[in-house]
């Protein structure tokens, strides 16, 4: 019984990783590629670590396997967020079929200033602050 | 069980090859960084399968270290890219 579950976990984890690799190869731009890899690869690692925990069934090994799972769950979104942000700042091109880019009209890539889109002419002007360099 | 492990290793090796194609072809640097992060995830999976195959649970420590290195490399590359400003490659 446990062998069956182990086999299912290992195979489905490997197939999810293959799906992530297919996604990164086939999808058209940076953000869609990240959407494929981040989630599918994290799920693949989680499934394989569950199989490892089932296979060994010792306290130390199960604790380490769950430590890996928690680590992946905490770091994968952070890494994806940081990379997507850096990719947008760097100016990576979006797919030609992109429907909406709400940041484009409100964000200035040179000064890193972001507008809310609701400003009047007066309060959009930058006020000098005490922390400004002289 | 051996057959399942062999099949999964073949599938993950195929995934590594596909990710490597993206590393080579990737039109911009962020694409390559994303592909390298996927690399780290797949290698963590391969190490887990190897732990099952050989029956040595110490491989999991190596998997933890590889996952940590992948995360730190992604963060470092993102800082490096962001500092550079807009680029065209």
gemmi code that builds the backbone of each chain (N, CA, C; Angstrom):
import gemmi

chains = {
    "A": [
        ("UNK", (0.836, -1.216, 0.000), (0.000, 0.000, 0.000), (0.860, 1.250, 0.000)),
        ("UNK", (1.839, 1.268, 0.939), (2.731, 2.421, 0.982), (3.558, 2.502, -0.292)),
        ("UNK", (3.921, 1.324, -0.839), (4.683, 1.333, -2.088), (3.900, 1.984, -3.216)),
        ("UNK", (2.582, 1.703, -3.247), (1.755, 2.290, -4.302), (1.754, 3.810, -4.187)),
        ("UNK", (1.543, 4.297, -2.945), (1.531, 5.752, -2.753), (2.876, 6.371, -3.116)),
        ("UNK", (3.952, 5.671, -2.712), (5.292, 6.165, -3.026), (5.475, 6.299, -4.535)),
        ("UNK", (5.086, 5.223, -5.248), (5.229, 5.267, -6.698), (4.432, 6.392, -7.315)),
        ("UNK", (3.186, 6.559, -6.832), (2.347, 7.632, -7.385), (2.986, 8.995, -7.117)),
        ("UNK", (3.479, 9.197, -5.886), (4.085, 10.491, -5.549), (5.318, 10.767, -6.404)),
        ("UNK", (6.185, 9.752, -6.532), (7.426, 9.976, -7.297), (7.096, 10.275, -8.753)),
        ("UNK", (6.210, 9.461, -9.339), (5.916, 9.654, -10.759), (5.245, 11.000, -11.005)),
        ("UNK", (4.255, 11.349, -10.155), (3.571, 12.621, -10.417), (4.507, 13.804, -10.165)),
        ("UNK", (5.409, 13.681, -9.172), (6.378, 14.759, -8.971), (7.278, 14.931, -10.174)),
        ("UNK", (7.770, 13.830, -10.721), (8.633, 13.922, -11.901), (7.876, 14.516, -13.077)),
        ("UNK", (6.586, 14.119, -13.222), (5.825, 14.638, -14.370), (5.557, 16.136, -14.203)),
        ("UNK", (5.312, 16.571, -12.951), (5.129, 18.017, -12.748), (6.400, 18.777, -13.093)),
        ("UNK", (7.565, 18.210, -12.745), (8.818, 18.884, -13.109), (8.980, 18.943, -14.616)),
        ("UNK", (8.597, 17.852, -15.307), (8.679, 17.872, -16.775), (7.745, 18.949, -17.336)),
        ("UNK", (6.556, 19.088, -16.727), (5.625, 20.123, -17.185), (6.229, 21.510, -16.992)),
        ("UNK", (6.909, 21.717, -15.850), (7.542, 23.012, -15.628), (8.597, 23.287, -16.685)),
        ("UNK", (9.396, 22.253, -17.014), (10.439, 22.450, -18.021), (9.823, 22.716, -19.387)),
        ("UNK", (8.729, 21.999, -19.720), (8.035, 22.268, -20.985), (7.535, 23.701, -21.012)),
        ("UNK", (6.996, 24.154, -19.864), (6.473, 25.517, -19.802), (7.561, 26.529, -20.032)),
        ("UNK", (8.730, 26.307, -19.406), (9.776, 27.320, -19.570), (10.313, 27.303, -20.989)),
        ("UNK", (10.168, 26.171, -21.671), (10.661, 26.130, -23.051), (9.652, 26.719, -24.033)),
        ("UNK", (8.361, 26.524, -23.777), (7.373, 26.837, -24.807), (6.699, 28.188, -24.638)),
        ("UNK", (6.630, 28.705, -23.411), (5.838, 29.916, -23.202), (6.591, 31.151, -23.715)),
        ("UNK", (5.855, 32.223, -24.036), (6.462, 33.284, -24.855), (7.273, 34.335, -24.109)),
        ("UNK", (6.984, 34.686, -22.861), (7.783, 35.757, -22.255), (8.110, 35.439, -20.804)),
        ("UNK", (8.836, 36.347, -20.166), (9.411, 36.049, -18.844), (8.346, 35.714, -17.811)),
        ("UNK", (7.271, 36.528, -17.768), (6.294, 36.340, -16.687), (5.523, 35.039, -16.857)),
        ("UNK", (5.162, 34.688, -18.108), (4.451, 33.417, -18.298), (5.376, 32.240, -17.996)),
        ("UNK", (6.661, 32.384, -18.334), (7.600, 31.305, -18.005), (7.706, 31.131, -16.502)),
        ("UNK", (7.763, 32.259, -15.763), (7.858, 32.140, -14.318), (6.606, 31.525, -13.734)),
        ("UNK", (5.449, 31.867, -14.325), (4.196, 31.291, -13.831), (4.198, 29.782, -14.008)),
        ("UNK", (4.855, 29.289, -15.078), (4.905, 27.838, -15.255), (5.868, 27.205, -14.262)),
        ("UNK", (7.083, 27.766, -14.149), (8.112, 27.042, -13.393), (7.883, 27.108, -11.890)),
        ("UNK", (7.529, 28.275, -11.361), (7.516, 28.424, -9.905), (6.582, 27.417, -9.253)),
        ("UNK", (5.342, 27.371, -9.756), (4.359, 26.527, -9.081), (4.578, 25.054, -9.362)),
        ("UNK", (4.783, 24.704, -10.643), (4.870, 23.279, -10.976), (6.119, 22.652, -10.375)),
        ("UNK", (7.262, 23.358, -10.419), (8.481, 22.770, -9.867), (8.372, 22.636, -8.353)),
        ("UNK", (7.757, 23.622, -7.688), (7.599, 23.522, -6.229), (6.711, 22.334, -5.876)),
        ("UNK", (5.624, 22.139, -6.642), (4.754, 20.993, -6.361), (5.486, 19.675, -6.597)),
        ("UNK", (6.333, 19.636, -7.648), (7.092, 18.420, -7.906), (8.014, 18.078, -6.754)),
        ("UNK", (8.747, 19.093, -6.257), (9.656, 18.834, -5.130), (8.865, 18.383, -3.915)),
        ("UNK", (7.716, 19.006, -3.664), (6.917, 18.647, -2.493), (6.457, 17.193, -2.581)),
        ("UNK", (6.000, 16.776, -3.767), (5.530, 15.391, -3.910), (6.672, 14.406, -3.704)),
        ("UNK", (7.838, 14.716, -4.262), (8.954, 13.774, -4.117), (9.405, 13.705, -2.663)),
        ("UNK", (9.372, 14.861, -1.953), (9.762, 14.814, -0.546), (8.746, 14.037, 0.296)),
        ("UNK", (7.463, 14.100, -0.087), (6.472, 13.256, 0.598), (6.797, 11.781, 0.386)),
        ("UNK", (7.221, 11.430, -0.845), (7.591, 10.042, -1.110), (8.787, 9.633, -0.265)),
        ("UNK", (9.756, 10.551, -0.114), (10.927, 10.239, 0.727), (10.499, 10.002, 2.164)),
        ("UNK", (9.602, 10.863, 2.668), (9.141, 10.700, 4.052), (8.420, 9.369, 4.225)),
        ("UNK", (7.620, 8.973, 3.229), (6.928, 7.678, 3.323), (7.911, 6.514, 3.266)),
        ("UNK", (8.952, 6.663, 2.455), (9.879, 5.546, 2.250), (10.685, 5.251, 3.499)),
        ("UNK", (11.225, 6.309, 4.146), (12.107, 6.048, 5.284), (11.323, 5.860, 6.582)),
        ("UNK", (10.299, 6.685, 6.795), (9.435, 6.542, 7.977), (10.216, 6.544, 9.290)),
        ("UNK", (11.270, 7.405, 9.347), (11.958, 7.635, 10.621), (11.765, 9.094, 10.998)),
        ("UNK", (11.867, 9.361, 12.306), (11.546, 10.715, 12.755), (12.476, 11.751, 12.122)),
        ("UNK", (13.792, 11.456, 12.143), (14.748, 12.438, 11.624), (14.551, 12.710, 10.150)),
        ("UNK", (14.326, 11.645, 9.373), (14.188, 11.821, 7.929), (12.899, 12.562, 7.597)),
        ("UNK", (11.816, 12.182, 8.292), (10.534, 12.853, 8.019), (10.646, 14.337, 8.371)),
        ("UNK", (11.348, 14.636, 9.489), (11.507, 16.044, 9.865), (12.280, 16.798, 8.806)),
        ("UNK", (13.347, 16.169, 8.274), (14.130, 16.861, 7.244), (13.328, 17.041, 5.966)),
        ("UNK", (12.562, 15.998, 5.594), (11.750, 16.122, 4.378), (10.735, 17.252, 4.528)),
        ("UNK", (10.113, 17.353, 5.720), (9.148, 18.437, 5.906), (9.839, 19.787, 5.992)),
        ("UNK", (11.089, 19.784, 6.477), (11.835, 21.040, 6.479), (12.058, 21.514, 5.053)),
        ("UNK", (12.385, 20.568, 4.156), (12.570, 20.955, 2.749), (11.256, 21.481, 2.184)),
        ("UNK", (10.131, 20.819, 2.514), (8.841, 21.251, 1.973), (8.523, 22.675, 2.432)),
        ("UNK", (8.707, 22.915, 3.741), (8.400, 24.261, 4.258), (9.336, 25.291, 3.640)),
        ("UNK", (10.599, 24.921, 3.472), (11.563, 25.846, 2.874), (11.156, 26.207, 1.450)),
        ("UNK", (10.768, 25.179, 0.666), (10.352, 25.441, -0.721), (9.104, 26.326, -0.728)),
        ("UNK", (8.166, 26.004, 0.165), (6.914, 26.781, 0.184), (7.174, 28.230, 0.561)),
        ("UNK", (8.198, 28.477, 1.405), (8.451, 29.866, 1.810), (9.296, 30.612, 0.802)),
        ("UNK", (10.260, 29.926, 0.162), (11.189, 30.666, -0.693), (10.725, 30.790, -2.135)),
        ("UNK", (9.936, 29.854, -2.647), (9.567, 29.914, -4.067), (8.793, 31.192, -4.403)),
        ("UNK", (7.779, 31.605, -3.607), (7.088, 32.859, -3.949), (7.978, 34.078, -3.821)),
        ("UNK", (8.882, 34.074, -2.811), (9.760, 35.233, -2.635), (10.698, 35.369, -3.829)),
        ("UNK", (11.307, 34.255, -4.232), (12.224, 34.309, -5.360), (11.494, 34.729, -6.630)),
        ("UNK", (10.277, 34.201, -6.834), (9.534, 34.558, -8.043), (9.174, 36.033, -8.033)),
        ("UNK", (8.781, 36.544, -6.872), (8.429, 37.972, -6.773), (9.634, 38.842, -7.090)),
        ("UNK", (10.779, 38.505, -6.492), (11.970, 39.335, -6.673), (12.423, 39.292, -8.131)),
        ("UNK", (12.365, 38.087, -8.735), (12.809, 37.977, -10.120), (11.859, 38.681, -11.076)),
        ("UNK", (10.553, 38.553, -10.822), (9.602, 39.226, -11.700), (9.734, 40.737, -11.620)),
        ("UNK", (9.954, 41.232, -10.396), (10.155, 42.660, -10.199), (11.406, 43.144, -10.922)),
        ("UNK", (12.508, 42.386, -10.758), (13.746, 42.765, -11.431), (13.571, 42.698, -12.945)),
        ("UNK", (12.845, 41.671, -13.415), (12.632, 41.556, -14.847), (11.839, 42.719, -15.401)),
        ("UNK", (10.833, 43.179, -14.644), (10.056, 44.324, -15.134), (10.907, 45.586, -15.120)),
        ("UNK", (11.685, 45.786, -14.054), (12.515, 46.984, -13.979), (13.551, 47.010, -15.087)),
        ("UNK", (14.081, 45.833, -15.397), (15.120, 45.756, -16.416), (14.534, 46.017, -17.799)),
        ("UNK", (13.214, 45.850, -17.919), (12.575, 46.167, -19.181), (12.454, 44.982, -20.103)),
        ("UNK", (12.205, 43.775, -19.530), (12.023, 42.624, -20.402), (10.702, 42.768, -21.148)),
        ("UNK", (10.718, 42.333, -22.399), (9.550, 42.555, -23.248), (8.422, 41.608, -22.861)),
        ("UNK", (7.191, 42.149, -22.910), (6.024, 41.304, -22.671), (5.572, 40.683, -23.985)),
        ("UNK", (4.803, 39.610, -23.848), (4.276, 38.918, -25.017), (3.377, 39.863, -25.817)),
        ("UNK", (3.347, 39.688, -27.133), (2.544, 40.585, -27.968), (1.053, 40.419, -27.702)),
        ("UNK", (0.625, 39.291, -27.149), (-0.789, 39.077, -26.858), (-1.187, 39.525, -25.475)),
        ("UNK", (-0.297, 40.233, -24.763), (-0.633, 40.687, -23.417), (-1.821, 41.634, -23.453)),
        ("UNK", (-2.802, 41.383, -22.579), (-4.016, 42.188, -22.617), (-3.825, 43.492, -21.863)),
        ("UNK", (-3.169, 43.434, -20.704), (-3.157, 44.605, -19.846), (-1.821, 44.716, -19.129)),
        ("UNK", (-1.274, 45.936, -19.083), (-0.090, 46.213, -18.281), (-0.378, 47.487, -17.514)),
        ("UNK", (-0.939, 47.343, -16.325), (-1.415, 48.522, -15.603), (-0.284, 49.370, -15.060)),
        ("UNK", (0.925, 48.798, -14.965), (2.045, 49.559, -14.433), (2.601, 50.524, -15.476)),
        ("UNK", (2.444, 50.190, -16.749), (3.095, 50.932, -17.819), (2.795, 52.436, -17.783)),
        ("UNK", (1.532, 52.877, -17.736), (1.311, 54.333, -17.782), (1.669, 55.048, -16.484)),
        ("UNK", (1.775, 54.335, -15.352), (1.943, 55.003, -14.068), (3.345, 54.903, -13.505)),
        ("UNK", (4.245, 54.224, -14.209), (5.551, 53.957, -13.623), (6.637, 54.512, -14.528)),
        ("UNK", (7.583, 55.202, -13.909), (8.683, 55.782, -14.665), (9.925, 54.923, -14.429)),
        ("UNK", (10.402, 54.179, -15.424), (11.506, 53.239, -15.170), (12.826, 53.927, -14.858)),
        ("UNK", (12.977, 55.189, -15.201), (14.266, 55.844, -14.941), (14.358, 56.357, -13.514)),
        ("UNK", (13.265, 56.955, -13.000), (13.314, 57.505, -11.644), (12.681, 56.581, -10.610)),
        ("UNK", (12.128, 55.448, -11.047), (11.453, 54.518, -10.141), (10.275, 55.172, -9.422)),
        ("UNK", (9.651, 56.172, -10.028), (8.507, 56.799, -9.381), (7.226, 56.143, -9.863)),
        ("UNK", (6.332, 55.906, -8.902), (5.079, 55.247, -9.225), (3.936, 56.180, -8.877)),
        ("UNK", (3.045, 56.409, -9.838), (1.894, 57.266, -9.576), (0.663, 56.400, -9.362)),
        ("UNK", (-0.309, 56.946, -8.634), (-1.520, 56.170, -8.401), (-2.519, 56.343, -9.536)),
        ("UNK", (-2.319, 57.312, -10.389), (-3.258, 57.556, -11.466), (-4.381, 58.481, -11.059)),
        ("UNK", (-4.421, 58.930, -9.790), (-5.494, 59.795, -9.298), (-4.999, 61.195, -8.970)),
        ("UNK", (-3.719, 61.502, -9.304), (-3.175, 62.772, -8.849), (-3.739, 63.937, -9.648)),
        ("UNK", (-3.803, 65.073, -8.967), (-3.995, 66.318, -9.690), (-2.622, 66.857, -10.049)),
        ("UNK", (-2.619, 67.912, -10.844), (-1.328, 68.481, -11.268), (-0.514, 68.966, -10.069)),
        ("UNK", (-1.217, 69.494, -9.051), (-0.496, 70.111, -7.928), (0.155, 69.067, -7.035)),
        ("UNK", (-0.578, 68.046, -6.647), (0.024, 67.122, -5.688), (0.862, 66.051, -6.357)),
        ("UNK", (0.963, 66.074, -7.692), (1.858, 65.141, -8.355), (3.277, 65.661, -8.362)),
        ("UNK", (3.460, 66.949, -8.097), (4.814, 67.510, -8.136), (5.573, 67.059, -6.889)),
        ("UNK", (6.850, 66.828, -7.089), (7.635, 66.274, -5.985), (8.013, 67.386, -5.022)),
        ("UNK", (7.746, 67.155, -3.732), (8.087, 68.136, -2.711), (9.486, 67.850, -2.182)),
        ("UNK", (10.293, 68.866, -1.924), (11.610, 68.611, -1.307), (11.476, 68.106, 0.110)),
        ("UNK", (12.371, 67.192, 0.483), (12.315, 66.622, 1.810), (13.610, 66.908, 2.565)),
        ("UNK", (13.580, 66.643, 3.873), (14.768, 66.907, 4.673), (15.898, 65.926, 4.365)),
        ("UNK", (15.503, 64.709, 3.901), (16.523, 63.686, 3.690), (17.173, 63.792, 2.326)),
        ("UNK", (16.771, 64.764, 1.505), (17.350, 64.890, 0.175), (18.832, 65.237, 0.250)),
        ("UNK", (19.572, 64.740, -0.722), (20.995, 65.125, -0.796), (21.080, 66.590, -1.233)),
        ("UNK", (22.015, 67.325, -0.692), (22.127, 68.743, -1.059), (22.578, 68.932, -2.506)),
    ],
    "B": [
        ("UNK", (9.274, -1.153, -7.866), (9.749, 0.129, -7.338), (10.953, 0.635, -8.123)),
        ("UNK", (11.843, -0.326, -8.515), (13.015, 0.109, -9.284), (12.609, 0.726, -10.614)),
        ("UNK", (11.568, 0.134, -11.238), (11.131, 0.659, -12.531), (10.602, 2.075, -12.381)),
        ("UNK", (9.814, 2.289, -11.318), (9.248, 3.632, -11.103), (10.369, 4.648, -10.922)),
        ("UNK", (11.375, 4.257, -10.129), (12.487, 5.183, -9.894), (13.231, 5.470, -11.191)),
        ("UNK", (13.434, 4.419, -11.995), (14.138, 4.621, -13.272), (13.348, 5.556, -14.181)),
        ("UNK", (12.023, 5.320, -14.282), (11.193, 6.174, -15.140), (11.260, 7.618, -14.665)),
        ("UNK", (11.141, 7.807, -13.337), (11.135, 9.192, -12.837), (12.488, 9.852, -13.079)),
        ("UNK", (13.578, 9.075, -12.969), (14.884, 9.681, -13.243), (15.009, 10.091, -14.707)),
        ("UNK", (14.487, 9.246, -15.602), (14.543, 9.600, -17.026), (13.730, 10.867, -17.281)),
        ("UNK", (12.524, 10.926, -16.670), (11.661, 12.094, -16.891), (12.336, 13.361, -16.374)),
        ("UNK", (12.960, 13.259, -15.187), (13.599, 14.463, -14.636), (14.832, 14.853, -15.432)),
        ("UNK", (15.553, 13.845, -15.985), (16.692, 14.187, -16.838), (16.220, 14.917, -18.078)),
        ("UNK", (15.075, 14.482, -18.624), (14.500, 15.177, -19.781), (14.149, 16.620, -19.416)),
        ("UNK", (13.581, 16.786, -18.207), (13.244, 18.144, -17.768), (14.501, 18.993, -17.636)),
        ("UNK", (15.591, 18.396, -17.140), (16.856, 19.138, -17.042), (17.334, 19.585, -18.417)),
        ("UNK", (17.184, 18.693, -19.403), (17.637, 19.044, -20.753), (16.815, 20.205, -21.301)),
        ("UNK", (15.486, 20.151, -21.088), (14.634, 21.229, -21.603), (14.978, 22.551, -20.937)),
        ("UNK", (15.218, 22.512, -19.604), (15.590, 23.749, -18.909), (16.933, 24.260, -19.420)),
        ("UNK", (17.832, 23.333, -19.748), (19.138, 23.764, -20.241), (19.023, 24.437, -21.600)),
        ("UNK", (18.089, 23.932, -22.433), (17.858, 24.599, -23.718), (17.443, 26.054, -23.488)),
        ("UNK", (16.614, 26.293, -22.453), (16.204, 27.666, -22.179), (17.376, 28.493, -21.650)),
        ("UNK", (18.258, 27.861, -20.859), (19.433, 28.601, -20.379), (20.283, 29.052, -21.558)),
        ("UNK", (20.442, 28.174, -22.555), (21.290, 28.535, -23.693), (20.605, 29.560, -24.574)),
        ("UNK", (19.307, 29.353, -24.848), (18.625, 30.200, -25.831), (18.097, 31.482, -25.246)),
        ("UNK", (17.760, 31.474, -23.940), (17.024, 32.549, -23.287), (17.377, 33.926, -23.790)),
        ("UNK", (16.439, 34.680, -24.297), (16.818, 35.940, -24.937), (17.376, 36.958, -23.952)),
        ("UNK", (16.984, 36.929, -22.689), (17.483, 37.945, -21.766), (18.006, 37.264, -20.505)),
        ("UNK", (18.704, 38.050, -19.693), (19.301, 37.479, -18.479), (18.259, 36.985, -17.468)),
        ("UNK", (17.140, 37.696, -17.220), (16.152, 37.154, -16.274), (15.610, 35.789, -16.684)),
        ("UNK", (15.453, 35.558, -17.994), (15.006, 34.233, -18.443), (15.983, 33.160, -18.005)),
        ("UNK", (17.273, 33.464, -18.152), (18.279, 32.465, -17.775), (18.260, 32.228, -16.277)),
        ("UNK", (18.056, 33.301, -15.497), (18.035, 33.116, -14.035), (16.852, 32.247, -13.635)),
        ("UNK", (15.695, 32.468, -14.263), (14.526, 31.634, -13.955), (14.807, 30.182, -14.313)),
        ("UNK", (15.468, 29.964, -15.459), (15.785, 28.591, -15.858), (16.749, 27.953, -14.867)),
        ("UNK", (17.708, 28.738, -14.351), (18.648, 28.160, -13.382), (17.950, 27.822, -12.074)),
        ("UNK", (16.954, 28.639, -11.707), (16.209, 28.312, -10.497), (15.424, 27.008, -10.678)),
        ("UNK", (14.842, 26.839, -11.861), (14.162, 25.573, -12.159), (15.144, 24.406, -12.085)),
        ("UNK", (16.369, 24.654, -12.586), (17.445, 23.671, -12.487), (17.615, 23.209, -11.045)),
        ("UNK", (17.730, 24.175, -10.132), (17.958, 23.830, -8.719), (16.805, 22.983, -8.185)),
        ("UNK", (15.556, 23.343, -8.549), (14.406, 22.566, -8.067), (14.464, 21.126, -8.578)),
        ("UNK", (14.783, 20.971, -9.879), (14.807, 19.614, -10.443), (15.917, 18.795, -9.801)),
        ("UNK", (17.064, 19.456, -9.522), (18.163, 18.705, -8.905), (17.787, 18.280, -7.482)),
        ("UNK", (17.031, 19.127, -6.761), (16.554, 18.720, -5.437), (15.685, 17.467, -5.553)),
        ("UNK", (14.805, 17.435, -6.556), (13.981, 16.244, -6.773), (14.821, 15.018, -7.095)),
        ("UNK", (15.833, 15.208, -7.955), (16.699, 14.073, -8.316), (17.434, 13.544, -7.092)),
        ("UNK", (17.896, 14.451, -6.225), (18.609, 14.006, -5.025), (17.664, 13.244, -4.103)),
        ("UNK", (16.399, 13.708, -4.004), (15.421, 12.974, -3.195), (15.201, 11.570, -3.725)),
        ("UNK", (15.072, 11.443, -5.057), (14.878, 10.109, -5.653), (16.108, 9.246, -5.422)),
        ("UNK", (17.294, 9.870, -5.494), (18.518, 9.102, -5.233), (18.559, 8.607, -3.798)),
        ("UNK", (18.058, 9.424, -2.856), (18.004, 8.988, -1.461), (17.126, 7.750, -1.323)),
        ("UNK", (15.995, 7.728, -2.044), (15.133, 6.543, -1.994), (15.830, 5.344, -2.620)),
        ("UNK", (16.510, 5.593, -3.751), (17.122, 4.491, -4.495), (18.227, 3.815, -3.708)),
        ("UNK", (19.080, 4.645, -3.067), (20.214, 4.058, -2.357), (19.891, 3.724, -0.905)),
        ("UNK", (18.796, 4.301, -0.365), (18.481, 4.049, 1.035), (19.358, 4.816, 2.006)),
        ("UNK", (19.992, 5.905, 1.524), (20.852, 6.716, 2.395), (20.141, 8.037, 2.672)),
        ("UNK", (19.599, 8.227, 3.878), (18.833, 9.466, 4.109), (19.697, 10.715, 4.217)),
        ("UNK", (21.035, 10.569, 4.303), (21.889, 11.753, 4.415), (21.849, 12.609, 3.154)),
        ("UNK", (21.400, 12.034, 2.036), (21.285, 12.823, 0.813), (20.357, 14.013, 0.998)),
        ("UNK", (19.426, 13.898, 1.964), (18.476, 15.002, 2.158), (19.184, 16.276, 2.599)),
        ("UNK", (20.286, 16.126, 3.348), (21.040, 17.323, 3.743), (21.562, 18.043, 2.503)),
        ("UNK", (22.082, 17.262, 1.552), (22.548, 17.863, 0.300), (21.392, 18.563, -0.415)),
        ("UNK", (20.194, 17.949, -0.362), (19.040, 18.571, -1.023), (18.710, 19.914, -0.373)),
        ("UNK", (18.784, 19.963, 0.969), (18.515, 21.230, 1.663), (19.500, 22.300, 1.206)),
        ("UNK", (20.779, 21.924, 1.146), (21.806, 22.898, 0.757), (21.577, 23.377, -0.673)),
        ("UNK", (21.206, 22.449, -1.578), (21.004, 22.856, -2.976), (19.822, 23.817, -3.082)),
        ("UNK", (18.747, 23.528, -2.345), (17.591, 24.429, -2.388), (17.978, 25.807, -1.869)),
        ("UNK", (18.760, 25.842, -0.790), (19.194, 27.122, -0.227), (20.050, 27.892, -1.224)),
        ("UNK", (20.977, 27.187, -1.888), (21.848, 27.866, -2.853), (21.033, 28.430, -4.015)),
        ("UNK", (20.033, 27.664, -4.483), (19.213, 28.163, -5.589), (18.488, 29.432, -5.215)),
        ("UNK", (17.920, 29.448, -3.998), (17.193, 30.642, -3.542), (18.132, 31.840, -3.433)),
        ("UNK", (19.301, 31.617, -2.806), (20.222, 32.747, -2.631), (20.738, 33.245, -3.977)),
        ("UNK", (20.971, 32.336, -4.924), (21.437, 32.759, -6.240), (20.376, 33.606, -6.930)),
        ("UNK", (19.095, 33.204, -6.799), (18.026, 33.987, -7.422), (17.962, 35.383, -6.806)),
        ("UNK", (18.041, 35.464, -5.466), (17.987, 36.770, -4.807), (19.171, 37.635, -5.237)),
        ("UNK", (20.369, 37.030, -5.261), (21.556, 37.802, -5.637), (21.473, 38.317, -7.065)),
        ("UNK", (21.025, 37.443, -7.976), (20.905, 37.878, -9.372), (19.876, 38.991, -9.511)),
        ("UNK", (18.789, 38.875, -8.740), (17.757, 39.915, -8.847), (18.307, 41.255, -8.367)),
        ("UNK", (19.072, 41.249, -7.267), (19.677, 42.499, -6.795), (20.605, 43.076, -7.853)),
        ("UNK", (21.420, 42.190, -8.423), (22.383, 42.600, -9.440), (21.684, 43.214, -10.646)),
        ("UNK", (20.574, 42.565, -11.075), (19.847, 43.072, -12.243), (19.209, 44.417, -11.938)),
        ("UNK", (18.626, 44.526, -10.747), (17.890, 45.739, -10.433), (18.815, 46.932, -10.323)),
        ("UNK", (20.029, 46.694, -9.809), (20.985, 47.786, -9.672), (21.390, 48.317, -11.041)),
        ("UNK", (21.377, 47.439, -12.054), (21.874, 47.852, -13.360), (20.948, 48.788, -14.107)),
        ("UNK", (19.651, 48.839, -13.732), (18.728, 49.687, -14.459), (18.294, 49.044, -15.761)),
        ("UNK", (17.514, 49.781, -16.575), (16.999, 49.218, -17.823), (18.127, 48.790, -18.753)),
        ("UNK", (17.973, 47.627, -19.360), (18.995, 47.116, -20.258), (18.316, 46.492, -21.461)),
        ("UNK", (19.113, 46.272, -22.483), (18.553, 45.770, -23.733), (19.448, 44.644, -24.232)),
        ("UNK", (19.067, 43.385, -23.903), (19.916, 42.289, -24.377), (19.111, 41.177, -25.032)),
    ],
}
model = gemmi.Model(1)
for chain_id, residues in chains.items():
    chain = gemmi.Chain(chain_id)
    for i, (resn, *xyz) in enumerate(residues, 1):
        res = gemmi.Residue()
        res.name, res.seqid = resn, gemmi.SeqId(i, " ")
        for name, pos in zip(("N", "CA", "C"), xyz):
            atom = gemmi.Atom()
            atom.name, atom.element = name, gemmi.Element(name[0])
            atom.pos, atom.b_iso = gemmi.Position(*pos), 0.0
            res.add_atom(atom)
        chain.add_residue(res)
    model.add_chain(chain)
structure = gemmi.Structure()
structure.add_model(model)
structure.setup_entities()
